[in-house]
Amino acid sequence: MSITFVESRQESTAPATLRRPLVVAVAGNPNAGKTTLFNALTGLKQKVANYPGVTVESKTGRWSLAPELAPAQLIDLPGLYSLNATSVDEEIARDILVGSASTPLKPDAIIVAVDATNLARNLYLAIQLIETKRPVVLALTMFDVAERGHIKIDAVKLSSALGVPVIPFVAKERRGAHELAQAVLTIVAEQDCGAVNIETPLDARSRESRLIQRYALIERVVSEVVEVGDTPNRTISERIDRIVIHRVFGPLLLLLVMALVFQTIFSWANLPMNLIDRVFGMLSAAVRTHLPPGILTDLVTDGAIAGVGSVLVFVPQIFLLFLFISLLEDSGYMARAAFLMDRLMRCFGLPGKSFMPLLSGFACAVPGIMATRTIENPKDRLATILITPFMSCSARLPIYSLMIATLFSGRKVFGFISTGVLVILVMYLLGIVVALLVAAILNRTLLKAPKSTFVMELPPYRVPILRNVAQAITVSVGSFVKRAGTVILAVSILLWALAAFPRTSGESAVNTPATLSTEVDPHERSAQIRNSYAGRMGRLIEPAIAPLGFDWRIGIGLITSFAARETIVSTLGIVYNVDSESNGQSASLINALLHARRDDGSPIWTPLVGLSFMVFFLLACQCMSTIAVVRRETNSFRWPLFMFFYMLAIAYAGSLITYHGGRLLGFS
């Protein structure tokens, strides 16, 4: 029978006995419309935090059940297919749903999102939850999609068969929202007063007997309540998949999508990034205008403002990255991408689900590492976390651009291929190759474990809901700014102090790489830097970095860039007595690098030194925010420290091989 929706009424039908704020959990299979249901019920009244006692994020929101009642707290649980958990996320969801003593979260009711287009698969989890005898309400999500597919579901019969309320729901129009709220209020009130005795649809026999019984019940119920009309031999999704997951056309289409995403990210983000950089420059200038010269002014401008600006300047790229990720996920294409990449990733001991975090790492390692939470196997997830920083993130681009503009400008390979384009391509490919090789080694040594099975459901293609996309972007960008910004701010202030001190009596603070007064004599500036704590550290590590072709001036840049890679460009500007510009590639800086000489008169910067320099920055973990996120995601100091030192060792070895290998081949 077809379902008739009752329009939401303004008057309340909330039970008079219910006056306390409720806690309601939303559960369901992955891709069952659970998060879409959650977003439709809460709107933008959401926040992201950790589940109590663990480092896995939870999304909670406020749901207004009735005008006279306090809003309920709605919890969006990680997706799971059954109560037999296989990942950290699923374990948390299971413990909350069954009322485990290990979690303080005790929902008053559970809303189970059941995909109306795939009722048979979704009912297994629902029946398990009904067996727990907790207040359960079924929400038939994607009901409009089922109707368009000529699938008719008798919700009344389904409710009678399972013994729980069943509410059809359409998220785009919020159809069924009022009925869902009333069902939750009623079942909780009945539970409170003891007027309800939930009868499970199965007998309480042995576990094996219940497992036979569950599937038998699902088969019987589906046959009674679902009527499938005449449909074409192939659905629209199946026809699209003939190309999207094709052995030949599928990977080619994936490469095209990736190229389009990255080209758009880097081109569209230029203007807002320049505007943000200019705003922080104007803010810094305004502070210097209105505050007297001194250590406080230098701290605010060169420490705090420059530190925050170095993070926020990348927000446009992060925004665009999550925009495309949300669109691709909501449309159903991301599951196809993981399916296509699974065979290649398996050769190196990684699951197909590692593809998306690695892809995200090309914009920034922080969201890439956060995206590993979808990987069920803990060792697969840890391996993906440890190799994601090898991807050439956007912070490396200023370094590549400066080296190419200085040392490879105007050069051609085979007479028509730009050397600069070839160098950038090699850097990106080298990062991918090293990441996969390291993953293969880790999965055969430290993280050795039995091969995990890869089960990936291919959801039907859908038109993304813009409200959900906007919500995902808001949460993700806000989380990035909060986590990365605080770390970078603290470290930037520390680095400012290293470059500013010690000072002689009456001397103003030495400016950091972000800004430098043009009124100081160039030789005095060089002496200030050489004698600062940062300069002393550069001279201290010079014997260790000399085999790489680096001197103490480059050593200062290596030290300052461990907070954020992109600070190396402005660091070189101050070291070589050049006023750094917003893009860090002024003709004067390039000219200074070309004419810089060692004590013996030989040039410091050569194409070979430039390649060695880029290889080091490609392979080293020079990002404090990445280390902080790894600490948070692994809940341990051991793994971020391991990642930092093993990447540093690989970077040193790679740079050493590049420099001396090039010299053996006759390159100067």
Summary of the structure (lengths in Angstrom):
residues: 668
radius of gyration: 29.2
end to end distance: 80.7
largest distance: 92.5
contacts: 2170
relative contact order: 0.08
helix: 59%
strand: 8%
